[in-house]
């Protein structure tokens, strides 16, 4: 195990929000490599986040965002477990980032399960018709449709959308990172997107 300095521990703590002892231990395990240690803490933290995701989120904040010249507006309810987190600056930044995502990507619902059944059925019919038009056989269509529907969900379900600032990350991943950072559950309650014209 490599000896690590207090400056390294402090830097890692500021980057990840993890506890001092966790930072020290992880730095020692990674030979003092801050990037590797941050990745290790994130992966450990995300595992912890999954355990927290069933806890009640009875507190939170309402966020608003007006885009550009005022032709798009968003209201978002973001929930957490305590007032302490609700008032936190990073929680506020998460709310703003999700509002910007909603303004830019116009999701239909928070999760795929919340997309209205008629929208799902309509999309499925369009996909099947396109595949028939391409000359695909019924057994091929049956295999292709689930993949096309998964792509559809990633476009219209907020939590499944690629994050506009980092397309390798989904909004769900962004929320999980915050759960890991704050040590408590965070959920997207609901949202409304307004657009002129």
C-alpha positions in Angstrom: 0.0 0.0 0.0 1.3 3.4 -1.0 1.6 6.3 1.5 -0.8 9.1 0.6 -0.7 12.7 1.6 -3.5 14.7 3.3 -3.6 16.9 0.2 -4.4 13.9 -2.0 -7.1 12.7 0.4 -8.6 16.2 0.5 -8.6 16.5 -3.3 -10.3 13.1 -3.7 -12.9 14.0 -1.1 -13.7 17.3 -2.9 -14.0 15.4 -6.2 -16.2 12.6 -4.9 -17.9 13.7 -1.7 -16.8 10.4 -0.1 -15.7 10.1 3.6 -12.1 10.8 4.6 -11.4 7.2 5.6 -12.9 5.8 2.3 -10.7 8.3 0.4 -7.6 7.3 2.3 -8.2 3.6 1.9 -9.0 3.8 -1.8 -6.0 6.0 -2.5 -3.8 3.4 -0.7 -5.4 0.6 -2.8 -4.8 2.5 -6.1 -1.2 3.5 -5.3 -2.1 7.2 -4.9 -3.7 7.5 -8.4 -6.4 10.0 -7.8 -8.3 9.2 -11.1 -8.3 5.5 -10.4 -9.4 6.1 -6.8 -12.2 8.4 -7.9 -13.5 5.7 -10.3 -13.2 3.1 -7.6 -15.2 5.2 -5.2 -17.8 6.0 -7.9 -18.3 2.3 -8.6 -18.6 1.5 -4.9 -20.9 4.5 -4.4 -23.2 3.5 -7.2 -23.5 0.0 -5.7 -24.5 1.7 -2.4 -26.9 4.0 -4.4 -28.9 1.0 -5.6 -29.5 0.0 -2.0 -30.9 3.5 -1.2 -33.3 3.7 -4.2 -36.2 2.2 -2.3 -36.2 4.7 0.5 -39.0 7.3 0.7 -38.3 10.8 -0.7 -40.8 13.0 1.1 -38.8 16.3 0.8 -37.4 18.2 -2.2 -37.7 21.3 -4.3 -39.5 22.7 -7.4 -37.1 23.9 -10.1 -37.9 26.2 -13.0 -36.0 26.9 -16.2 -36.7 29.3 -19.0 -34.7 28.7 -22.2 -33.3 31.3 -24.5 -35.8 34.0 -25.5 -38.5 32.6 -23.3 -40.1 30.2 -25.8 -39.5 27.1 -23.7 -40.1 26.7 -20.0 -39.8 23.8 -17.5 -41.1 23.1 -14.0 -39.6 20.1 -12.2 -40.3 18.4 -8.9 -37.1 16.8 -7.6 -37.4 14.7 -4.4 -35.0 13.7 -1.7 -35.1 12.5 1.9 -34.1 15.6 3.9 -34.2 19.4 3.9 -30.4 19.3 4.3 -30.0 17.8 0.8 -32.9 19.8 -0.7 -31.0 23.1 0.3 -27.6 21.8 -1.0 -26.0 23.7 -3.9 -25.2 20.4 -5.7 -28.8 19.3 -5.4 -29.8 22.6 -7.0 -27.3 22.1 -9.8 -28.8 18.6 -10.4 -32.3 20.2 -10.6 -31.1 22.8 -13.1 -29.3 20.2 -15.3 -32.4 18.0 -15.4 -34.6 21.1 -16.3 -32.2 21.9 -19.2 -32.4 18.2 -20.3 -36.2 18.4 -20.4 -36.2 21.7 -22.3 -33.7 20.3 -24.9 -35.1 16.8 -25.3 -38.8 17.1 -24.6 -39.4 13.7 -22.9 -42.9 12.4 -22.7 -42.6 10.9 -19.2 -40.1 10.3 -16.3 -39.9 6.5 -16.9 -40.7 4.2 -19.8 -43.5 2.7 -17.7 -45.2 6.1 -17.5 -45.4 6.6 -21.3 -49.1 6.5 -22.3 -50.0 3.1 -23.7 -51.4 4.7 -26.8 -48.1 6.3 -27.6 -46.2 3.0 -27.1 -48.7 1.2 -29.3 -48.6 3.9 -32.0 -44.8 3.7 -32.1 -44.9 -0.1 -32.3 -47.3 0.0 -35.3 -45.1 2.6 -37.1 -42.0 0.5 -36.5 -43.7 -2.7 -37.7 -45.0 -0.9 -40.8 -41.5 0.4 -41.6 -40.0 -3.0 -41.3 -42.8 -4.6 -43.5 -42.1 -1.8 -46.1 -38.4 -2.8 -46.0 -39.4 -6.4 -46.9 -38.7 -8.0 -43.5 -40.4 -11.3 -42.7 -42.7 -11.6 -39.7 -40.2 -13.6 -37.7 -37.5 -10.9 -38.4 -39.9 -8.1 -37.4 -40.6 -9.9 -34.1 -36.9 -9.9 -33.3 -36.2 -6.3 -34.4 -39.2 -4.6 -32.7 -37.9 -4.9 -29.1 -34.6 -3.2 -30.0 -36.4 -0.4 -31.9 -38.8 0.1 -28.9 -35.8 0.3 -26.5 -34.4 3.1 -28.7 -37.8 4.8 -28.6 -37.8 4.7 -24.8 -34.3 6.2 -24.6 -35.6 9.1 -26.7 -38.9 9.8 -24.8 -38.4 8.6 -21.2 -36.4 11.2 -19.2 -34.4 8.8 -17.0 -33.3 6.7 -20.0 -32.3 9.7 -22.2 -28.6 10.3 -22.8 -27.5 13.4 -20.8 -27.1 16.4 -23.1 -23.8 17.4 -21.4 -22.3 13.9 -21.5 -24.1 11.4 -23.9 -22.3 8.4 -22.4 -24.3 9.0 -19.2 -28.1 8.7 -18.9 -30.2 10.9 -16.6 -30.7 7.8 -14.4 -26.9 7.6 -14.0 -26.8 11.3 -13.1 -29.4 10.7 -10.4 -27.6 7.6 -9.1 -24.3 9.6 -8.9 -26.1 12.2 -6.7 -27.6 9.4 -4.6 -24.1 8.1 -4.0 -22.8 11.6 -3.2 -25.5 12.6 -0.8 -26.1 9.2 0.8 -29.8 9.4 0.4 -32.4 8.6 -2.2 -33.3 11.1 -4.9 -36.2 10.8 -7.3 -37.7 12.8 -10.2 -41.3 13.4 -9.1 -42.8 15.0 -12.2 -42.2 17.7 -14.7 -44.1 20.0 -17.1 -42.6 21.4 -20.3 -44.1 24.5 -21.9 -43.3 25.6 -25.5 -44.7 28.6 -27.4 -45.9 27.8 -30.9 
